[in-house]
Amino acid sequence: MSSSSLHNTSIDKNRRSWHKKSQLVDSTGDKYIVFTHDISLMGMSLFADKQYKPGQICNVDVPVFVGSALRNYRFNCRVIFSSLCGMKGFRTNLEFLDVSSENRTLIQSVMAR
């Protein structure tokens, strides 16, 4: 990854709005409520009350209704950028580290909307 991409506040040009109340689990196992903002095939961005450092590893658990059942999708991520964004908290851009086939299917369905 180039150093210029670390300073880019967007994940990529092909992202879609995706607003979900979620849970971020940091590398120490601490859990925080976050709000996703958008998603792409490469990663997602969210708003959090805490600033995360670039390179920090985390998991984001996102509840999504599939049919009539609520299912939690877990995304393994690396922090790319985190910056204070007014009253919304810290806008944090995450890069996916690995994407399971189930998660890829979910992302593709969101991207197709």
N, C-alpha and C positions, 0 to 999 in steps of 0.2 A: 504494500500500500504506500502510495506516495505521501510525502509530508503535506502537500497541498490538499489532499483529500481529508486530512485531519482537521483542517480549518473550514471545510465546506459544511454549512449548516444544513444542507439537504442530504438525504440519503442517496437519492439519484433522481433523475428526471421522470422516472416511471413509477411514481408512488401514488397511493390512493389514501384519502381520508379514512381513518378507522379509529373511531372513538370508543374505547372500552375501559372500564374501571378494572385494573389488573393488579397483580402483586409482583414486585421485584424482589428477588432473593439475591443478596450480594454475596461476595466470595467468603464472607465470615458466617453466612447463614442467617444474617439479620433480614427481616422481611419488612417491606414498605409498600404502602398503597400508592400506585401511580396511575396515570391516565394516558393511554396510548393516543397518539395524534395521527400518525399515518404509518403505512407499511408499504414495502416494496419486496421484490425478490431478493434483494441484498440485505435488508434490515428494516428497522422501524425507528420512529421517534416517539418520545413520550414526555410528559411533564411529571416532575417529582419535586418533593419538598427539600430534597437533599441534592447537593452537587456531587457528581461522580467524576473520577479522574479518568482521562483517556488511557485506554489499555486495560482498565478494570474489567474483570469477567463477572457476569451475572446471569441469572435466569429470569425470564419474565413468564409468569403464568397468566394466561388470558382465558377467561370463561367465554364460551361461545355456544349458542344454541345450535344444535345439529338435529334437525327434525324437531321433536318435542323434548329432547333431553339436553341438559346443560353439560358440556364437556370442557375440561381444562386442557388447553394446549400449552406446552412448555417450550420456550425458545431459549436456546443457549446463545449468549451474545457477548460482544466486547464493546465497551464504551468507546465511541469515536470522538465525541464532543459533548460538553455540558456547559450551558451558559444561563445565567439568570434572565428570565423573560417576564418581567413585570409581576403581576399578581398571580400568574399561573404557576410560578415556581421556576424550576430549572428545566429548560428544554434540553433533553438528552437524546442524542442520536446513537443508535446501536447498530452494530454490524452482526449479522447472523454468523455463528461459527460453524454450525452444521444444521442442516434442515432435513428432518425426516420426510418420508414420502407423504405421511399424513399432514404434516405442517405445510409442505409444498402445495398439496391439494387445497388446503384452506386458503393459503396466500393467493393462489391462482383464482379461486372463486371470488375473493375480495377484489382482485385486480380486474376481473371481468365485469364488475358492476359499473 
